């Protein structure tokens, strides 16, 4: 089986005098969970936008399987196997869970427009089976006919993940996928990420929950000030002096804020 790889090569993105992404190199291979961490303002979201095609770099390239996809629109990248989820779930709120998954599956096969018009679809049987298999695999069969807009946050995250899987990604980019999840939901989601990667999908996860990233990722990139300051296995990145200083400083700042917000008599 060929090994699909997403690469950032010397990516630069400037906004006036600010360089948000500064000559970043990154490799996210198939079957590997790659984590991207950094404090607010580190450039993570901008890098994510460059990889997905939402924004264009001022310098550098985005490669998928050694093909230059830098100028490709997000929808074309998706049909080539580069699929993303969003920080805010982007499901169709008035459609059922199953129909949301069907949209993801048919988008990869370019059949959705024909389906809306009532035209026969060559791959309709295949995508229908794919939807049912994915619902069953993720334990969502009981929700198949539920209107997506009525679901709580944890279920919404899981349904969006299921829809992304129905697009049959080679590389899956996840933007803050654990946002709004409780501890049990996060633990379950971590297991799904591991299983998905073991099935051969490459995953790039951007999340503020560094404990989640370090626990599930095979390799981690840490950004500060638009640059990658450390990369490698989670233990190596966690012990990097720059990474430790950034996150230790943030932890101390959060502690100080908590103390300041306490009533005087409780201090």
C-alpha positions in Angstrom: 0.0 0.0 0.0 1.3 3.4 -0.9 2.1 5.7 2.0 0.2 9.0 1.8 2.0 12.0 3.3 1.0 15.6 3.8 3.9 18.1 3.9 4.4 21.7 4.6 7.6 23.0 3.0 8.9 26.4 4.1 5.4 27.9 4.6 5.3 31.6 5.4 2.2 33.7 6.0 2.4 37.4 6.7 -0.2 40.0 7.7 1.3 43.4 7.1 4.4 43.5 9.4 3.4 40.4 11.3 4.7 37.0 10.3 2.1 34.5 11.6 3.8 31.4 10.1 7.6 31.7 9.7 9.2 29.1 7.4 7.4 26.1 8.8 8.3 22.5 7.7 5.9 19.7 8.8 5.4 16.1 7.8 2.2 14.2 8.6 2.3 10.6 7.2 -0.4 8.0 6.7 -1.1 5.8 9.8 0.5 8.3 12.1 -1.1 10.7 14.6 0.7 14.1 14.4 0.1 16.7 17.1 0.4 20.4 16.7 0.6 22.5 19.9 1.5 26.0 20.9 0.2 28.9 23.0 -2.4 31.4 21.7 -0.9 33.4 18.9 1.7 30.7 18.0 0.4 30.4 14.4 -1.3 27.0 14.7 -4.6 28.1 13.3 -2.9 30.0 10.4 -0.8 26.9 9.6 -3.9 24.8 9.6 -5.6 27.2 7.2 -2.6 27.0 4.8 -2.7 23.2 4.9 -6.4 23.0 4.2 -6.4 25.7 1.5 -8.5 28.3 3.3 -5.5 30.6 3.0 -2.6 30.9 0.6 1.0 31.1 1.8 3.3 34.0 0.9 6.1 31.5 0.5 6.5 27.8 0.5 4.4 24.8 -0.6 1.9 22.3 0.6 2.5 18.8 -0.8 0.2 15.7 -0.8 2.0 12.6 -1.9 4.7 14.8 -3.5 2.1 16.6 -5.6 1.9 20.4 -5.1 -1.6 21.2 -3.9 -0.7 24.8 -2.7 -3.1 26.5 -5.1 -5.9 23.9 -4.8 -9.3 24.9 -3.2 -10.3 23.1 0.0 -13.0 21.1 -1.8 -10.6 19.7 -4.4 -8.1 18.8 -1.6 -10.9 17.0 0.1 -11.7 14.9 -2.9 -8.0 14.0 -3.1 -8.1 12.6 0.4 -7.2 15.6 2.6 -10.3 15.9 4.8 -10.8 18.3 7.7 -13.1 18.9 10.7 -13.7 22.3 12.2 -13.3 24.0 15.6 -17.1 24.7 15.5 -19.0 21.6 14.3 -20.3 22.4 10.8 -23.0 19.8 10.4 -26.3 20.5 8.6 -28.5 21.0 11.7 -31.8 20.2 9.9 -30.6 16.9 8.5 -30.5 13.6 10.3 -27.2 12.1 11.5 -27.3 9.5 8.7 -27.9 12.2 6.0 -25.0 14.3 7.3 -22.7 11.3 6.9 -24.1 10.7 3.4 -23.1 14.2 2.4 -19.5 13.5 3.5 -19.5 10.2 1.6 -21.0 11.5 -1.6 -18.8 14.6 -1.6 -15.7 12.3 -2.0 -17.5 10.5 -4.9 -18.8 13.7 -6.5 -22.4 12.3 -6.4 -24.1 14.7 -4.0 -25.5 17.1 -6.6 -27.0 14.2 -8.5 -28.5 12.9 -5.4 -30.2 16.2 -4.6 -31.7 16.2 -8.1 -33.0 12.7 -7.7 -30.6 11.3 -10.4 -29.4 7.8 -10.2 -25.9 7.5 -8.7 -23.5 4.8 -9.7 -22.0 4.8 -6.2 -25.2 5.2 -4.2 -25.2 1.6 -2.9 -21.6 1.8 -1.9 -21.9 5.1 0.0 -25.0 3.9 1.8 -23.2 0.8 3.0 -20.3 3.0 4.1 -22.6 5.3 6.1 -24.2 2.3 7.9 -20.8 0.7 8.6 -19.4 4.0 10.0 -22.5 4.5 12.2 -22.1 1.0 13.6 -18.3 1.3 14.0 -18.6 4.5 16.1 -21.7 3.3 18.1 -24.0 5.9 16.4 -26.6 3.6 14.9 -29.2 4.5 17.5 -28.8 8.2 16.4 -29.0 7.6 12.7 -32.5 9.2 12.4 -31.9 12.0 15.0 -31.8 15.6 13.7 -28.2 16.7 14.1 -29.2 20.1 15.5 -30.8 18.5 18.6 -27.6 16.7 19.7 -25.4 17.8 22.6 -21.8 18.9 22.0 -20.2 15.5 22.6 -22.4 13.8 20.1 -22.0 16.5 17.6 -18.2 16.1 17.7 -18.5 12.4 17.2 -20.9 12.8 14.3 -18.7 15.3 12.6 -15.8 12.9 13.0 -18.0 10.1 11.5 -18.8 12.3 8.6 -15.1 13.0 8.0 -14.4 9.2 8.0 -17.2 8.7 5.4 -15.2 10.9 3.1 -12.6 8.1 3.2 -9.6 10.4 4.1 -6.0 9.5 3.5 -5.1 12.4 5.8 -7.5 13.8 8.4 -7.0 17.3 9.9 -8.7 17.9 13.2 -9.1 21.5 14.5 -9.7 21.5 18.3 -11.8 18.2 18.1 -11.9 17.8 21.9 -13.3 21.3 22.6 -16.4 21.0 24.8 -15.9 17.3 25.6 -15.9 16.1 29.2 -13.2 13.7 30.5 -15.1 10.5 29.5 -15.9 11.8 26.0 -12.2 12.8 25.6 -11.0 9.4 26.6 -13.4 7.7 24.1 -12.4 10.1 21.4 -8.7 9.3 22.0 -9.4 5.7 21.5 -11.2 6.4 18.2 -8.2 8.5 17.0 -5.8 5.6 17.7 -8.1 3.1 16.0 -8.4 5.4 13.0 -4.7 5.8 12.6 -4.2 2.1 13.1 -6.5 1.6 10.1 -4.1 3.6 8.0 -5.4 7.2 8.1 -2.9 9.9 8.8 -4.2 12.4 11.5 -3.0 15.9 12.2 -4.6 17.2 15.4 -4.5 20.8 16.6 -5.7 21.2 20.1 -5.2 23.3 23.2 -5.5 20.2 25.3 -1.8 19.3 25.4 -2.4 16.4 27.7 -4.6 14.8 25.0 -2.1 15.6 22.3 0.8 14.1 24.2 -1.1 11.0 25.2 -2.4 10.1 21.7 0.2 11.5 19.2 3.1 9.5 17.7 4.9 12.8 16.9 4.4 16.4 18.0 5.3 19.8 16.5 5.4 22.7 19.0 5.0 26.3 17.6 5.9 29.5 19.3 5.8 32.9 17.6 5.1 31.4 14.2 8.1 29.0 14.2 8.4 25.3 15.0 10.6 25.3 18.1 10.6 21.5 18.7 9.4 18.4 17.0 9.7 14.7 17.5 8.2 12.0 19.7 6.0 13.3 22.6 8.6 12.8 25.3 11.2 14.7 23.5 8.9 17.7 22.8 7.5 17.7 26.3 11.1 17.9 27.7 12.2 20.6 25.3 13.4 23.7 27.4 11.5 26.2 25.2 8.2 24.1 25.3 8.5 23.7 29.1 9.1 27.3 29.7 6.1 28.3 27.6 3.7 25.9 29.2 5.1 26.3 32.7 4.7 30.0 32.4 1.1 29.6 31.2 0.3 27.3 34.1 1.7 29.7 36.6 -0.3 32.6 35.0 -3.5 30.6 35.3 -2.7 29.8 38.9 -2.1 33.5 39.6 -5.4 34.4 38.0 -7.3 31.8 40.1 -5.8 33.2 43.3 -6.6 36.7 42.3 -10.2 35.8 41.6 -10.7 34.1 45.1 -12.5 36.1 47.8 -10.0 37.8 50.2 -11.2 35.6 53.1 -10.5 32.4 51.1 -6.8 33.2 50.5 
